[in-house]
Amino acid sequence: MSIYTKIYDILPKLLSKRSKISPKSTTFIYDDEIWFDDYFTLKHIDKTTIAIGEPRYWQRNYSYLIIGDTQALLFDSGIGIQDISAVVQALTDLPIIHMISHYHYDHIGNIDKFKTIYLSQNQLLLQQNVLDNTIYPSLKSTLRILEGQPSKQIKFSKVLENQQFINLGNRQLQSLYSPGHHSESISLYDPQRRQLFVGDFLMKGTLYIKFLPLSDYSEFKWATFNLLNNTQSGTTIYTAHPFELAHELNNPYYTGGITFADHLELSYKDLIDINMFINQHPSSNSMSKKMVINDHLNIVF
């Protein structure tokens, strides 16, 4: 029995015991965040960059709507419990491009609600079920079994290379490969506004670069260089989950047990600190280690 099979056998049983959705009345949101409806929230980074939150969901996902003059791009689409496309349509009437940071189930839940989907070349290299621009992501890529999520068919219209730009009309986004948390991960960079959207590549708290299928420390090292080489000092980093996970996965009140970070953002210095850490601590094939990177970042590798 493989380690992946063991994980898939055990974790669903543990995760099923904890609450997935918290009541709105007891759900904390940030001071600069407002409710869109009973489920989604909006956090305006600026007038045309909006974090769409799912704070009631236990992973507290945030997807990003990035708006140009002629097109808009939605980066990730959440868990799929509620239809995020209704939120997007209320915020802009421009044509929507949808991209995902990686295939984990909590980032592709509404991907079937969008007609124009771009993937990155590294999001196809490990996939075997690709035919006529249609992909059925593998179980290892999505981890969908952990919460009983259905398989998502993805019909894509364009494939981007590393460092390739997308023109949204007076706003350029650069697609950057960023494996580590997941081999098929990408980030998006707006060089004019110095905004870097990283999905799960980084988050405040503990970075787990081990245990998950397709997570890899050497790839994480390469991705850190790739991001540093293509971004500028003063860049703000926007993450998909602003929390450090609670320790007890089998706690039925798990939602209330999460320690939330005080913000979604990380700084450019955090990326520099990670780069310095990686240079000082090569990968080890022995037992995993947890170490401190800086005052609010730890890593398990």
Buried (B, 14 or more C-beta within 10 A) or exposed (E): EEEEEEBBEEBEEBBEEBBBBBEEEEBEBBEEBEBBEEBBBBBEBEEBBBBBBBBBBBBBBBBBBBBBEEBBBBBBBBBBBBBBBBBBEEBBEBEBBBBBBBBBBBBBBBBBBBEBBBBBBBBEEBBEEBEEEEBBBBEBBBBBBBBEBEEBEBBBEBBBEBEBEBEBEEBBBBBBBBBBBBBBBBBBBBBEBBBBBBBBBBBBBBBBBBEBBBBBBEBBBBBBEBBBEBBEEEBBBBBBBBBBBBEEBEBEEBBBBBEBBEBBBBBBEBBBBBBEBBEEBEBEEEEEEEEEBBEBBBBBB
